[in-house]
Amino acid sequence: MTHGSNWPRRAALVTTAVVAGGALATAGFATSGSFGLATTPDTVTVSADPDTAVRDALESLTGVDAGGQGVADGADKYTARDVNVAADGSRHVRFDRTYKGLPVLGGSVVVNSGRDGQFGKAQGTAISVDTTPKIDAAQAASAVAAKWSKLTVGAAPVLAVDVLDGAPALVWEVKADGTAADGTPSKGKIRVSAATGAVLGASSSVRTLTAPGTKTAAGAAQAAAAGPVAGNGKGLLVGNVAIDVNQKADGTYELLDPTRGGQETRDANGKGDGRGALPKAQTTAFSSATSTFGNNALSNRATAAVDAHYGVAQTWDYFKNVHNRSGINNQGTGALSVVHYGNAYQNAFWDDDCYCMSYGDGASNTHPLTELDVAGHEMAHGVTFATANLDYGNPDLGIFKESGGLNEATSDIFGTLVEFRANMAVDTPDYLIGEEIDYFGNGKPLRYLDDPAKDGRSFNCWNAQMGTTQDPHLTSGVGNHLFFIAAVGSGARTVNGVNYNSPVCNNAPAVNGLGNDKFGKIWYRALTSYMVSTETYPKARISTLKATNDLYGAAECTTMKAAWTAVGVVAQAGEPACAANPTPTATATPTVKPTATPTVQPTVQPTGGTCTAAQKVTNGTFETGTAPWTGDTGVIQAGTSAQPAHGGTRMAWLGGNGRAVTESLSQQISIPAGCKASLKFYLHIDTAETGTTVYDKFTVFAGSTALGSYSNVNKAAGYTLRTFDLSNYAGQTVTLKFSETEDSYLKTSFVLDDVTVTLS
């Protein structure tokens, strides 16, 4: 089913399917990962369509048949939050849940299939709760105000079912905001028993770089106004870098990136009192008469903004090119970054509620927290929120969760991987967090991934008590330690000239790492396909082993088991045995140039012989008719004044119909063994849609693998060059396909021209 089906069009993007009272409804959904086709032993073709995955997963979860009739328990209602159809044929659907119309906090359920695409029977936590409260909303709010007098309590508590804090219980979720000692906003959601008035737990939407007190801007970014331009950034920590900016209709430039979902960097001008991210209207845009921003010094306010703008772009590119994820929410929507938050504010934070990041200027307003791995860290919090939604607890209120430590570790892991992929000379990739911002004034980093306890506070080894008694920035040490040991290895190591020494726990055997690239893909797969909001480190061991078996073989699985044991998380009941290699051919994601040293992240080179330089696409300019392209009639046509060709007189025009339709264009190409291959094409997108919601989508495939997707949100004046690495397909013949899906209202045109695949 396409986005433009008979199902309601303007449903929220996170809603793809609902089961309640025996009815099922679906709407179009952008997936994480690559689309793939699989065949069961009975030769039943499993659809790569995400809506079909949702329907099939619901059947396994609730007993709803393929036609959407019948439900296992009319009290439950499931809404798809995220769907991942992988290249190996496996399908993974994450559902949020309500019970008798009430939200279930921590009730997300992940339904997974094998590589044959077939879902087994799945089941969520059994809930049997009286939904009639014994205390009312006002009493719950009063209980919070009495316990924490300095908090500002919201006026409308929400009745819900809580499974985050033990056995299912009816609670009032009370919003209560405050400010931590270092000025960080505390945006709490406190769970009060609707039976007794006792506080059962609390969560916060704010995720900081470091624990508040370590040392004594709401709204998504707007769409492009005129067009993307290659700009020049002169940052404080990133140095001189290329950045993407927007040229406005008046000819001036702004720090807004139309090529990455319209993500924007703005100036808080020292405002921010700890009550939360600033409304966008209270910030100002960075504007310039030229496409150059910053001057490498703090005398120019745009200098720190360049650091942040570059950092979020590198993070976007990491998730896009390594994991095929389109932005934080996987819907192609850019986030808002705000620099110069507060006065001498020594932290940075991501806020789930506003889909935005805020950066302080540090001590004496001279040490902005805009380092590259910090940007990656904060943006990764958003990815976690959009997927596993690992419960953070509320450290400011003394309520801690082990899942919060996993949340922080996930951000440190991906922040580090962003740094390695960027591979900047001015910020040599390392396994240290925040080493460039000099937070403590003594040249030491915020955290050490090889030996987290080296800071005197963090945990190297897991224990059963730490998760509920310690700040998540400290319990993240176990996940960070795991990352270093699993990726690099235990003991003395040298990477990029930096010396490390990673100890093992409980005299565990030494471990040799499997590399950054493999670990990153394993962790991402576990985060998006297996982890749930109440995840603990022992559960994460099981989740990552499942992910390892999905992606790799027995050797990698054995290394992951050894690495977990080395951080004190021993074998768990129900963990999978190590399986044989499931992927003997192409991987599910595009090849990314490795950036670590050979011992950490070895360079992968195609094998099988030498390569003769050539261009493999026939009629990529569309100037000689339609052959050998196959697809919908009329797509290849002469340019018009409204839709001119990029070069020559002809192009391929997909979409622009203003009705529910799917169009495609494809041809087969052969990539010789021993060759590197680069796909390039020019794409122009214009649309009658408005806002930042994805309605119409253009996807480029190599075989069944989705290399990248663009939508109405990516509209821009003129053509934009798009590039993908096809080196993984050396020695194969693969179908190159461009596909467009439009919904039933308002047209979007995807105009394609000058397609090449160059061998080297």
C-alpha positions in Angstrom: 0.0 0.0 0.0 1.3 3.4 -0.9 1.1 6.6 1.2 -1.6 7.8 -1.1 -4.0 4.9 -0.2 -7.5 5.1 1.1 -6.3 5.4 4.6 -6.4 8.8 6.3 -3.8 11.1 4.8 -2.9 13.6 7.6 -2.2 11.1 10.4 0.8 11.8 12.5 4.0 10.3 11.0 4.6 8.1 14.0 1.3 6.5 13.5 1.2 3.7 11.0 -1.3 1.2 12.3 -3.8 0.9 15.0 -5.6 -2.1 16.4 -8.6 -1.5 18.7 -12.0 -3.1 19.0 -11.2 -5.4 16.1 -10.3 -2.8 13.5 -6.9 -2.1 11.8 -5.8 1.0 10.0 -2.5 1.8 8.4 -0.9 4.8 6.8 2.4 5.3 4.9 5.6 5.2 6.8 9.3 6.0 6.2 11.4 3.1 7.3 14.8 2.8 8.9 17.3 0.6 7.1 17.0 -0.8 3.6 14.0 -2.4 2.0 14.6 -6.1 1.1 12.7 -9.0 -0.3 12.8 -12.4 1.2 11.3 -15.8 0.2 10.0 -18.3 2.7 10.7 -22.0 2.4 7.2 -22.2 0.9 8.2 -19.7 -1.7 5.8 -17.1 -0.4 7.1 -13.7 -1.3 7.4 -11.4 1.7 6.6 -7.8 0.8 9.2 -5.1 1.5 6.4 -2.6 1.9 6.5 -1.1 5.5 2.7 -1.0 5.8 2.5 -4.7 5.0 5.2 -5.3 7.7 3.0 -3.4 10.2 -0.1 -5.4 9.3 1.8 -8.7 9.5 3.4 -7.8 12.8 0.0 -6.8 14.3 -1.3 -10.2 13.3 1.4 -11.9 15.3 1.0 -9.5 18.2 -2.8 -9.4 18.6 -4.3 -12.2 16.5 -5.7 -9.9 13.9 -6.0 -11.7 10.6 -4.5 -10.4 7.3 -7.8 -8.7 6.5 -7.7 -6.7 9.7 -10.6 -8.5 11.5 -10.5 -9.7 15.1 -8.3 -8.7 18.0 -6.8 -10.8 20.8 -7.7 -8.3 23.6 -10.0 -5.4 22.9 -8.5 -3.5 25.8 -5.2 -3.0 24.0 -4.4 -0.7 21.1 -1.1 -0.7 19.3 0.3 2.1 17.2 3.4 1.5 15.1 6.3 3.9 16.1 9.0 2.7 13.8 9.4 0.0 11.1 12.6 -1.4 9.7 12.6 -3.7 6.7 16.1 -4.9 6.3 18.0 -6.0 3.2 18.3 -9.6 4.6 14.5 -9.9 4.5 14.0 -9.5 8.3 11.3 -7.1 9.4 11.2 -5.2 12.7 8.2 -3.2 13.9 8.1 -1.2 17.2 4.6 -0.4 18.6 3.5 2.0 21.3 0.5 0.8 23.3 -2.6 2.0 25.0 -4.8 0.1 27.5 -8.5 0.9 27.7 -7.7 4.2 26.0 -4.9 5.1 28.4 -1.2 5.4 27.3 1.0 2.7 28.6 4.2 4.3 29.8 7.2 2.0 28.9 4.8 -0.3 27.1 6.5 -0.4 23.7 6.7 -3.8 22.0 9.1 -4.8 19.3 7.9 -7.6 16.9 10.7 -9.2 14.9 10.8 -11.7 12.0 13.5 -14.0 10.9 15.3 -13.6 7.5 12.4 -15.4 5.9 10.2 -12.4 6.8 7.8 -14.5 8.9 6.8 -13.1 12.3 6.6 -15.5 15.2 4.0 -15.1 17.9 4.7 -12.0 19.9 3.3 -10.8 23.2 3.5 -7.6 25.3 3.5 -7.3 29.0 0.2 -8.7 30.5 -1.8 -5.8 31.9 -4.9 -6.0 34.1 -5.4 -2.7 35.9 -8.5 -1.0 37.3 -8.6 2.3 35.3 -10.7 4.2 37.9 -8.4 6.4 39.9 -8.9 6.7 43.7 -7.2 10.2 43.8 -7.9 12.9 41.3 -5.6 14.9 39.1 -5.5 17.9 41.5 -4.4 15.6 44.4 -1.7 14.1 42.2 -0.4 17.5 41.3 -0.5 18.6 45.0 1.5 15.5 45.9 4.3 16.5 43.5 4.3 20.2 44.7 4.5 19.1 48.3 7.5 16.8 47.6 9.4 19.2 45.4 8.4 22.8 46.3 10.8 24.4 43.8 9.2 22.7 40.8 6.5 24.4 38.6 3.7 21.9 38.3 1.7 21.7 35.2 -2.1 22.1 35.2 -3.2 19.0 33.4 -1.9 15.6 34.7 -2.6 12.7 32.4 -4.0 9.4 33.5 -1.9 6.5 32.3 -0.8 2.9 32.9 2.8 2.7 34.2 5.1 -0.3 33.4 8.3 1.6 33.8 8.5 1.2 37.5 7.6 -2.5 38.1 4.2 -4.1 38.0 1.6 -2.4 35.9 -0.1 0.4 37.8 -2.6 3.2 37.2 -0.8 6.6 37.6 -1.2 10.3 37.0 1.7 11.6 34.9 2.3 15.1 36.2 4.4 17.6 34.3 6.8 19.5 36.5 9.6 21.8 35.4 12.6 23.1 37.3 16.2 24.0 37.0 19.3 22.0 37.9 22.2 23.6 39.8 24.2 24.4 36.6 21.2 26.0 34.9 20.1 23.0 32.9 16.3 22.9 32.5 14.6 19.9 34.2 11.4 19.0 32.3 10.0 16.3 34.4 7.1 13.9 33.9 6.4 12.4 37.4 4.4 9.3 37.9 2.1 9.4 40.9 0.0 6.3 41.9 -3.6 7.0 41.2 -4.4 4.6 44.1 -2.2 5.9 46.9 -0.7 9.2 45.8 2.8 7.8 46.2 5.5 8.9 43.6 6.4 5.8 41.7 8.9 7.2 39.2 9.8 10.1 36.9 11.4 10.8 33.5 12.8 13.9 31.8 12.8 15.0 28.2 16.1 16.8 28.6 19.4 14.9 27.9 22.6 16.6 28.9 26.2 16.2 27.8 27.4 15.8 31.4 25.7 15.4 34.8 24.4 18.8 36.0 26.5 20.0 38.8 29.7 18.1 37.7 31.5 21.5 38.0 31.0 24.5 40.3 14.1 26.9 21.3 11.3 25.1 20.4 10.1 23.9 17.0 11.7 22.1 14.1 13.8 24.0 11.6 12.0 25.7 8.7 12.2 24.7 5.1 14.5 26.3 2.6 13.6 29.8 1.6 15.5 30.1 -1.6 18.1 27.5 -2.2 21.2 25.5 -0.9 24.6 27.0 -1.3 28.1 25.6 -0.5 29.4 27.9 2.2 32.6 28.4 4.1 32.7 28.0 7.9 35.4 29.4 10.1 34.8 27.6 13.4 36.5 27.7 16.8 36.9 23.9 17.3 36.4 22.6 13.7 38.6 25.1 12.0 37.9 26.0 8.4 35.2 23.7 6.9 32.8 23.5 4.1 29.2 23.9 5.3 25.8 24.0 3.5 23.9 27.2 3.9 20.8 28.8 2.4 20.6 31.8 0.1 17.5 33.8 0.8 15.4 35.7 -1.7 17.1 39.0 -0.8 20.5 37.5 -1.7 21.8 37.2 1.8 22.7 33.9 3.5 21.7 32.1 6.6 22.9 29.0 8.6 20.1 26.8 7.4 20.8 23.6 5.5 18.2 22.8 2.9 20.1 19.6 1.9 19.6 18.0 5.3 15.9 18.6 6.1 16.2 22.3 6.7 18.2 21.9 9.9 19.1 25.3 11.2 21.6 26.9 13.7 20.4 30.0 15.6 21.6 32.4 18.3 20.2 32.4 21.8 22.0 35.7 22.5 22.8 34.6 26.1 19.1 34.0 26.9 18.0 30.8 28.6 17.1 30.7 32.3 17.0 26.9 32.8 13.2 26.6 32.2 13.7 24.8 28.9 14.8 25.3 25.3 14.1 28.8 24.1 11.1 29.2 21.7 12.5 29.8 18.3 10.9 33.3 18.2 13.3 34.3 21.1 16.4 33.3 19.0 17.9 35.0 16.0 19.1 33.7 12.7 22.7 33.9 11.7 22.8 36.0 8.6 25.6 37.1 6.3 26.1 39.1 3.2 28.4 36.3 1.9 28.3 32.6 2.3 31.1 32.7 4.8 30.3 32.5 8.5 32.6 32.9 11.6 36.2 34.0 11.9 37.8 31.2 14.0 37.5 33.5 17.1 34.9 34.2 19.7 34.8 37.8 18.6 32.4 36.6 15.9 29.2 35.0 17.3 28.9 32.8 14.3 32.2 31.1 15.0 30.6 28.7 17.6 27.6 28.4 15.4 29.8 27.0 12.6 31.0 24.3 15.0 27.4 23.3 15.8 26.2 23.6 12.2 29.1 21.4 10.9 28.6 18.9 13.7 25.0 18.3 13.1 25.6 17.9 9.4 28.3 15.3 10.0 26.0 13.5 12.3 23.2 13.6 9.7 25.7 12.2 7.2 26.9 9.4 9.5 23.4 8.1 10.2 22.4 8.5 6.5 25.4 7.0 4.9 26.1 4.2 7.4 22.6 3.3 8.6 20.5 4.7 5.9 18.6 6.8 8.4 17.2 10.1 7.1 17.6 12.5 10.0 16.9 12.0 13.7 13.3 10.9 13.2 14.0 9.1 9.9 11.5 11.3 8.2 14.0 13.7 6.6 13.3 16.5 9.1 16.2 18.6 10.3 16.6 19.6 13.9 17.1 23.1 15.4 20.5 23.9 17.1 20.8 26.9 19.4 24.2 28.2 20.5 25.1 30.8 23.1 22.5 29.5 25.5 22.4 31.1 28.9 25.2 33.0 30.6 28.4 30.9 31.1 26.2 27.8 30.9 28.6 24.8 31.1 26.5 22.1 29.4 24.7 21.2 26.3 21.3 19.4 26.0 18.9 17.7 23.7 15.2 18.2 24.4 12.8 15.5 23.1 9.8 17.9 23.3 11.2 20.6 21.0 13.3 18.4 18.7 16.2 20.7 19.3 19.7 21.1 20.8 21.1 23.9 23.0 24.8 24.6 23.6 26.2 26.7 26.4 29.3 28.9 26.1 31.1 27.3 29.1 33.2 28.9 31.8 33.4 32.7 31.4 31.6 32.3 28.1 34.9 31.4 26.5 34.6 27.6 26.1 31.5 26.8 24.0 30.4 23.2 24.2 30.2 22.8 20.4 32.8 20.1 19.8 32.0 17.6 17.0 31.5 14.6 19.3 29.3 16.7 21.5 27.0 17.5 18.5 26.9 13.8 17.6 26.2 12.9 21.2 23.2 15.3 21.5 21.7 14.4 18.1 22.0 10.7 19.0 19.8 11.3 22.0 17.1 12.2 19.5 17.7 9.0 17.5 17.3 7.0 20.8 14.0 8.9 21.6 12.7 8.1 18.1 13.5 4.4 18.4 14.0 2.5 21.7 13.1 5.6 23.8 15.4 4.4 26.6 13.8 5.7 29.8 16.1 8.4 31.2 14.6 8.6 34.7 14.9 12.1 36.3 18.3 12.5 37.8 17.5 16.1 39.0 14.8 14.5 41.3 17.1 11.7 42.4 15.3 9.1 40.2 17.7 7.0 38.3 17.2 4.2 35.7 19.7 1.8 34.2 18.1 2.5 30.8 19.2 6.1 31.3 22.9 4.9 31.5 22.3 3.0 28.2 20.8 6.2 26.7 23.9 8.2 27.6 26.3 5.4 26.4 24.4 5.3 23.1 25.1 9.0 22.6 28.8 8.7 23.5 29.1 5.7 21.1 27.6 7.5 18.2 29.2 10.8 19.0 32.6 9.0 18.8 31.7 7.2 15.6 30.7 10.6 14.0 34.1 11.9 15.0 35.9 8.9 13.4 33.9 9.2 10.2 34.6 13.0 9.9 38.3 12.2 10.4 39.3 15.9 10.9 43.0 16.9 11.2 42.1 19.6 13.8 40.2 17.0 15.9 42.0 13.7 15.5 39.4 10.9 16.1 39.8 9.4 19.6 37.9 7.5 22.3 37.6 10.5 24.6 34.4 12.7 25.0 34.7 16.5 25.0 38.5 16.6 25.0 38.5 19.8 23.0 36.3 21.9 25.2 38.5 21.8 28.3 35.5 21.6 30.6 37.5 21.2 33.8 40.1 23.8 32.9 42.9 21.2 33.2 43.0 19.7 29.6 41.2 16.5 30.7 38.2 15.1 28.7 34.7 14.7 30.1 34.9 10.9 29.7 37.3 8.1 28.8 35.8 5.3 26.8 38.7 2.9 27.3 38.7 3.2 31.1 35.6 5.1 32.2 36.5 4.9 35.9 39.6 6.9 35.2 37.5 10.0 35.9 37.1 8.9 39.4 33.3 8.6 39.2 32.1 6.5 36.3 31.6 2.7 36.3 33.8 0.3 34.3 31.9 -2.8 35.5 28.2 -3.5 35.7 26.5 -4.3 39.0 22.9 -4.8 39.8 22.5 -1.7 42.1 24.2 1.1 40.1 21.4 1.7 37.7 18.8 2.8 40.3 21.3 4.8 42.5 23.7 6.6 40.2 23.5 9.3 37.5 23.2 8.0 33.9 26.4 9.9 32.9 28.2 7.6 35.4 26.5 4.3 34.6 27.0 5.0 30.9 30.6 3.9 31.6 29.7 0.3 31.3 28.3 0.8 27.8 31.2 3.0 26.8 33.7 0.4 28.2 31.9 -2.3 26.2 32.2 -0.1 23.0 36.0 0.3 23.4 36.7 -3.4 24.2 34.3 -4.7 21.5 35.6 -2.3 18.8 39.2 -1.9 19.7 40.1 -4.6 22.3 41.2 -4.8 25.9 44.6 -4.0 27.3 47.1 -1.5 25.9 46.2 -0.1 22.5 47.3 2.8 20.3 44.9 4.4 17.9 45.8 7.5 15.8 48.8 8.2 18.1 46.7 8.1 21.3 47.6 5.5 23.9 44.8 3.6 25.7 44.7 0.9 28.3 41.3 -0.8 28.8 41.0 -3.1 31.8 38.7 -6.1 32.0 36.4 -6.8 34.9 36.6 -9.9 37.2 39.7 -11.2 35.6 37.8 -11.9 32.3 39.8 -13.1 29.3 41.4 -10.5 27.0 39.4 -9.4 23.9 40.5 -8.4 20.4 38.1 -5.9 18.9 36.0 -6.3 15.7 36.3 -2.6 14.6 34.2 0.6 14.9 32.2 -0.1 11.7 30.9 -3.5 12.8 30.2 -2.4 16.4 28.3 0.7 15.2 26.1 -1.3 13.0 25.4 -3.9 15.7 24.5 -1.2 18.2 22.3 0.6 15.8 20.5 -2.6 14.8 20.0 -3.5 18.5 18.8 0.0 19.3 16.2 0.2 16.5 15.1 -3.5 16.4 15.4 -5.0 19.8 15.9 -2.6 22.7 12.9 -1.3 24.6 12.4 1.6 27.0 13.1 -0.5 30.1 16.3 -2.0 28.8 19.1 -3.0 31.2 22.7 -3.9 30.5 21.9 -7.7 30.8 19.0 -7.2 28.4 21.2 -5.2 26.1 23.6 -8.1 26.0 20.8 -10.2 24.5 19.7 -7.5 22.2 23.2 -6.9 20.7 23.8 -10.6 20.3 20.6 -10.9 18.3 21.7 -8.0 16.2 25.2 -9.5 15.7 23.6 -12.7 14.5 21.4 -10.7 12.1 24.4 -8.9 10.5 27.5 -11.0 10.9 28.7 -14.5 11.9 30.0 -16.6 14.8 33.3 -14.8 15.0 31.7 -11.4 15.7 29.1 -12.9 18.0 31.9 -14.6 20.0 33.7 -11.3 20.3 30.6 -9.5 21.5 30.0 -12.1 24.1 33.5 -11.8 25.4 33.3 -8.0 25.4 30.1 -8.1 27.5 31.8 -10.6 29.9 34.8 -8.2 30.1 32.5 -5.4 31.5 30.8 -7.7 34.0 27.7 -8.7 32.1 28.0 -12.4 31.9 25.9 -14.9 29.9 22.1 -14.5 30.3 19.3 -16.9 30.2 17.7 -16.8 26.8 20.6 -15.2 25.0 21.1 -16.6 21.4 23.9 -19.0 20.4 26.3 -17.6 17.9 25.0 -18.3 14.4 26.8 -18.8 11.1 27.4 -15.8 8.9 24.0 -14.7 7.5 25.3 -12.2 4.9 27.9 -13.8 2.5 27.3 -11.2 -0.2 26.4 -7.5 -0.1 25.7 -5.7 3.2 22.5 -3.9 3.9 24.0 -0.4 4.0 26.2 1.6 1.5 30.0 1.3 1.9 31.5 4.1 3.9 35.1 5.1 3.8 36.6 3.9 7.1 38.5 6.5 9.1 40.2 4.7 11.9 43.6 3.1 11.9 43.8 -0.4 10.2 43.8 -2.2 13.6 40.6 -0.5 14.6 38.5 -0.1 11.4 40.2 -1.9 8.5 39.8 -0.5 5.1 37.5 -2.7 3.0 38.6 -3.0 -0.6 36.9 -4.8 -3.4 38.8 -7.9 -4.5 39.1 -10.0 -7.6 41.3 -8.1 -10.0 42.2 -4.8 -11.6 39.7 -2.2 -12.8 39.4 -0.3 -16.1 37.9 3.2 -15.6 34.6 3.4 -17.4 31.1 4.9 -17.1 28.4 2.1 -16.9 25.0 3.9 -17.2 23.6 3.9 -20.7 21.6 7.0 -21.7 22.0 8.6 -18.3 21.3 11.9 -19.9 18.0 10.7 -21.4 18.9 12.4 -24.7 18.6 9.3 -26.9 15.0 8.1 -26.2 14.1 5.7 -23.5 16.2 2.6 -24.0 17.6 0.8 -22.0 15.6 2.4 -19.2 12.4 0.5 -18.2 9.6 1.9 -16.1 6.5 4.1 -16.4 5.6 5.6 -19.8 6.1 9.3 -20.1 8.6 9.6 -17.3 11.4 10.4 -19.7 10.5 13.5 -21.6 11.7 16.8 -22.9 12.4 19.6 -20.5 10.0 22.5 -20.1 10.3 26.1 -19.0 8.8 25.0 -15.6 10.9 21.9 -15.4 14.1 22.3 -17.5 16.7 19.6 -17.9 19.9 19.8 -16.0 22.0 19.3 -19.1 20.8 18.9 -22.7 17.1 19.1 -23.4 15.6 15.9 -21.8 15.2 14.6 -18.3 13.2 12.1 -16.2 10.2 13.6 -14.4 8.8 11.4 -11.7 5.8 12.6 -9.7 4.1 15.9 -10.2 0.7 14.3 -10.4 -1.1 15.5 -7.3 -2.8 12.1 -6.8 -1.9 8.7 -5.4 0.6 7.2 -7.8 3.9 5.3 -7.8 6.3 5.8 -10.8 9.7 4.2 -11.4 12.7 4.0 -13.7 15.4 1.4 -13.8 18.2 -0.3 -15.7 20.7 -3.0 -15.0 24.4 -2.3 -14.7 27.4 -4.6 -14.2 30.2 -3.6 -11.9 33.4 -5.7 -12.6 35.2 -7.4 -9.7 38.1 -5.3 -8.4 36.4 -2.0 -9.2 35.2 0.9 -7.0 31.9 2.4 -8.3 30.4 5.8 -7.7 26.7 6.6 -8.5 26.0 10.3 -9.2 22.9 12.0 -10.4 21.3 15.4 -10.3 17.9 15.7 -8.6 15.5 18.7 -8.5 12.5 18.7 -6.1 9.7 21.1 -6.0 6.3 20.7 -4.3 3.0 22.2 -3.5 3.2 20.7 0.0 4.2 23.0 2.9 5.7 22.3 6.3 8.1 19.6 7.5 5.9 16.6 7.2 6.9 13.9 4.7 4.1 13.1 2.2 5.7 12.3 -1.1 8.9 10.3 -1.4 11.7 9.5 -4.0 14.0 6.6 -3.3 17.0 5.3 -5.1 17.7 1.5 -5.0 20.6 -0.8 -5.9 18.8 -4.1 -6.2 16.5 -4.3 -3.2 18.7 -2.0 -1.1 17.5 1.5 -0.6 20.5 3.8 -0.9 18.8 7.0 0.0 15.4 8.7 0.1 14.2 12.3 -0.5 10.8 13.9 0.0 8.8 17.1 -0.3 10.7 18.3 2.7 13.9 18.4 0.7 12.5 20.9 -1.9 15.1 23.3 -3.3 15.6 25.6 -6.2 17.7 24.1 -9.0 19.3 20.7 -9.2 21.4 19.1 -6.4 24.1 16.5 -7.0 23.6 13.2 -5.1 26.4 10.6 -4.7 26.4 7.0 -3.5 29.2 4.4 -3.3 28.3 1.2 -5.1 31.7 -0.5 -4.5 30.0 -3.2 -2.5 28.5 -4.5 -5.7 31.8 -5.2 -7.4 31.6 -8.5 -9.3 27.8 -8.2 -9.6 25.0 -7.1 -12.0 22.6 -5.0 -10.1 19.4 -3.1 -11.0 19.6 0.6 -10.5 16.1 1.9 -9.7 14.6 5.3 -9.0 11.1 5.2 -7.5 8.6 7.9 -6.6 5.5 7.5 -4.4 3.0 10.4 -4.3 0.0 10.7 -2.0 -3.5 11.7 -2.9 -3.2 15.4 -2.4 -0.8 18.2 -3.5 1.9 17.3 -6.0 5.6 16.9 -5.6 7.9 16.7 -8.6 11.2 14.7 -8.5 13.2 15.6 -11.7 16.2 13.4 -12.4 19.0 14.0 -14.9 22.7 13.1 -15.8 22.9 9.7 -14.1 26.3 8.1 -14.1 28.1 5.1 -12.4 31.8 5.7 -12.7 34.3 2.9 -12.2 37.8 3.4 -10.8 
